[in-house]
Amino acid sequence: MSRQTTALILGDLQNDFLHPNGAYGRAGQRADDIAALPARLAPLVRAARENGILTVATLFTLVPGRGGEPIVSAHLRSLRPFLRTGDFAPGGWGQQLVDELAPADIHVEKIAYSAFHASRLEWVLRKCGIEHLYFTGIVTNGGVASTVRDAHVREFHCTLIADGCAAFSRAVHDTAIEGLRPVAKVIGIADAIAAFAAL
């Protein structure tokens, strides 16, 4: 493993998920563990930049369809009926990485739980010579878990930063972390910062 072959994934850490004025904030959909992530992750992102580790922000996106109305899957519509036109729009404020962690080296739009599904993520990582992925983001049992598993089957070396992820429930988060141990090494933010410095 080297700095040139390592990337830090910032999964779905976007304004529409995290900012009080974002789509989820307006709807009262929040959790303390999720809200705390930007401040907790800022030192890790700083360490990645200082050590030449590629930072990749995966950005959940609602693609505009007919008349500009967002294309929302029936599954997501039933879970999040509050989503409206303009939320998670490509290039919009809500879709963007939160200020505390910006800028990332690379931004990849995603349309499903897994950031690999129908996206350019794998192409970007391969072109950049990346073999080792460190994962952070939200939610642990959704986008994070799906992306980690997809990375594993694509034969990337996966490290999951447990306290760099969060879910709407601590119990759900903990269960998801345990479920990912067969496919990813699990460490903490402090361990990751030390690992970046040692590369």
C-alpha positions as CSV (number, residue, x, y, z in Angstrom):
1,M,0.0,0.0,0.0
2,S,1.2,3.5,-0.8
3,R,-0.1,7.1,-0.9
4,Q,-0.5,6.8,-4.6
5,T,-2.7,3.7,-4.4
6,T,-4.9,4.8,-1.5
7,A,-8.2,6.8,-1.5
8,L,-10.5,8.1,1.1
9,I,-14.2,7.8,0.3
10,L,-16.6,10.5,1.7
11,G,-19.9,8.9,1.2
12,D,-23.0,11.1,0.8
13,L,-21.8,13.8,3.2
14,Q,-23.9,16.4,1.4
15,N,-25.8,19.5,2.3
16,D,-29.2,18.0,1.6
17,F,-28.5,15.2,4.1
18,L,-26.6,17.2,6.8
19,H,-27.3,20.9,6.7
20,P,-30.3,22.2,8.7
21,N,-31.5,23.9,5.5
22,G,-31.1,20.8,3.4
23,A,-33.8,18.4,2.3
24,Y,-33.5,16.2,5.4
25,G,-33.1,19.1,7.8
26,R,-36.2,20.8,6.6
27,A,-38.1,17.5,7.1
28,G,-36.8,17.0,10.6
29,Q,-34.9,13.9,9.5
30,R,-31.8,14.1,11.7
31,A,-29.7,12.1,14.1
32,D,-27.0,13.4,16.5
33,D,-24.5,10.8,15.3
34,I,-25.0,11.9,11.7
35,A,-24.9,15.6,12.5
36,A,-21.6,15.1,14.3
37,L,-19.8,13.5,11.4
38,P,-18.4,16.6,9.5
39,A,-16.6,17.9,12.6
40,R,-15.4,14.4,13.5
41,L,-14.1,13.8,10.0
42,A,-12.5,17.1,9.3
43,P,-9.1,16.1,10.9
44,L,-9.1,12.9,8.8
45,V,-9.8,14.8,5.6
46,R,-7.0,17.3,6.5
47,A,-4.6,14.4,7.1
48,A,-5.5,12.8,3.8
49,R,-4.8,16.1,2.0
50,E,-1.5,16.6,3.8
51,N,-0.3,13.1,2.9
52,G,-1.4,13.1,-0.7
53,I,-4.3,10.6,-0.2
54,L,-6.9,11.0,-3.0
55,T,-10.3,12.2,-1.6
56,V,-13.4,11.0,-3.4
57,A,-16.8,12.4,-2.6
58,T,-19.7,10.2,-3.7
59,L,-22.8,12.4,-4.1
60,F,-26.3,11.0,-4.0
61,T,-28.2,12.6,-6.9
62,L,-31.8,12.9,-8.0
63,V,-31.6,13.2,-11.8
64,P,-34.2,15.5,-13.4
65,G,-36.6,13.8,-15.7
66,R,-39.7,15.0,-17.5
67,G,-40.4,18.7,-16.9
68,G,-37.4,18.8,-14.6
69,E,-39.1,16.6,-12.0
70,P,-36.6,14.4,-10.2
71,I,-36.6,10.7,-11.0
72,V,-37.2,9.1,-7.6
73,S,-37.5,5.3,-7.3
74,A,-40.7,4.0,-5.8
75,H,-38.7,2.5,-2.9
76,L,-37.2,5.9,-2.0
77,R,-40.4,7.8,-2.5
78,S,-42.1,5.6,0.1
79,L,-39.3,6.1,2.6
80,R,-38.8,9.8,2.0
81,P,-42.0,11.4,0.7
82,F,-40.7,14.8,1.6
83,L,-38.2,14.9,-1.3
84,R,-39.1,17.7,-3.7
85,T,-38.0,19.3,-7.0
86,G,-34.5,20.7,-6.5
87,D,-33.4,18.3,-3.8
88,F,-30.1,16.6,-4.6
89,A,-30.2,18.2,-8.0
90,P,-27.0,17.9,-10.1
91,G,-24.7,20.8,-9.4
92,G,-27.1,22.3,-6.8
93,W,-26.1,23.4,-3.3
94,G,-28.0,20.5,-1.7
95,Q,-26.1,17.9,-3.7
96,Q,-22.7,19.3,-2.8
97,L,-20.2,18.0,-0.2
98,V,-20.6,20.0,3.1
99,D,-18.2,22.9,3.5
100,E,-16.4,21.4,6.5
101,L,-15.0,18.6,4.3
102,A,-14.8,20.4,0.9
103,P,-13.2,20.3,-1.5
104,A,-12.7,16.7,-2.5
105,D,-10.3,15.8,-5.3
106,I,-13.0,13.9,-7.2
107,H,-16.8,14.1,-7.1
108,V,-18.9,11.1,-8.3
109,E,-22.6,11.3,-8.7
110,K,-24.5,8.2,-7.5
111,I,-28.1,7.2,-8.0
112,A,-28.5,4.2,-5.7
113,Y,-27.2,2.9,-2.4
114,S,-24.0,1.6,-3.9
115,A,-21.8,4.4,-5.3
116,F,-20.5,1.8,-7.9
117,H,-24.0,1.2,-9.4
118,A,-24.3,3.0,-12.8
119,S,-21.6,5.5,-11.9
120,R,-18.1,6.3,-13.0
121,L,-16.6,5.5,-9.6
122,E,-14.7,2.3,-10.6
123,W,-13.4,3.9,-13.8
124,V,-12.1,6.9,-11.8
125,L,-10.4,4.7,-9.2
126,R,-8.8,2.4,-11.7
127,K,-7.5,5.4,-13.8
128,C,-6.0,6.9,-10.7
129,G,-4.3,3.6,-9.8
130,I,-6.2,3.2,-6.6
131,E,-6.2,-0.2,-4.9
132,H,-6.9,0.6,-1.2
133,L,-10.1,2.3,-0.1
134,Y,-10.9,3.9,3.3
135,F,-14.6,4.3,3.8
136,T,-16.6,7.0,5.7
137,G,-20.1,8.3,5.3
138,I,-23.8,7.8,5.8
139,V,-25.7,5.8,6.4
140,T,-23.7,2.9,7.6
141,N,-26.4,0.3,6.9
142,G,-27.3,1.8,3.5
143,G,-24.9,3.6,1.2
144,V,-21.8,2.7,3.1
145,A,-22.5,-1.0,3.4
146,S,-23.6,-1.3,-0.2
147,T,-20.5,0.5,-1.5
148,V,-18.1,-1.4,0.7
149,R,-19.5,-4.7,-0.4
150,D,-19.4,-3.7,-4.1
151,A,-15.8,-2.5,-3.6
152,H,-14.9,-5.9,-2.1
153,V,-16.3,-7.9,-5.0
154,R,-14.3,-5.6,-7.4
155,E,-11.2,-6.7,-5.4
156,F,-10.3,-3.4,-3.9
157,H,-8.7,-3.6,-0.4
158,C,-11.4,-2.2,1.9
159,T,-10.9,-0.4,5.3
160,L,-14.0,0.8,7.1
161,I,-13.6,3.7,9.5
162,A,-16.2,2.8,12.1
163,D,-16.4,6.2,13.9
164,G,-16.3,7.9,10.5
165,C,-19.7,6.5,9.6
166,A,-23.2,6.9,11.2
167,A,-26.8,5.8,10.9
168,F,-30.1,7.0,12.3
169,S,-29.7,4.5,15.1
170,R,-26.6,3.6,17.0
171,A,-27.8,0.0,17.2
172,V,-28.3,-0.2,13.4
173,H,-24.8,1.3,12.9
174,D,-23.2,-1.2,15.2
175,T,-24.9,-4.1,13.5
176,A,-23.9,-2.9,10.1
177,I,-20.3,-2.5,11.1
178,E,-20.2,-6.1,12.5
179,G,-21.8,-7.3,9.3
180,L,-19.0,-5.8,7.2
181,R,-16.1,-7.3,9.1
182,P,-15.8,-10.3,6.7
183,V,-15.2,-7.9,3.7
184,A,-13.4,-4.9,5.3
185,K,-10.8,-4.2,7.9
186,V,-12.5,-2.0,10.7
187,I,-10.5,0.8,12.3
188,G,-11.1,4.2,13.9
189,I,-10.4,7.8,12.7
190,A,-7.3,8.1,14.8
191,D,-5.9,4.8,13.4
192,A,-6.6,6.0,9.8
193,I,-4.8,9.4,10.4
194,A,-1.8,7.4,11.7
195,A,-1.9,5.1,8.8
196,F,-2.0,7.9,6.3
197,A,1.1,9.5,7.9
198,A,2.9,6.2,7.8
199,L,2.5,5.6,4.1
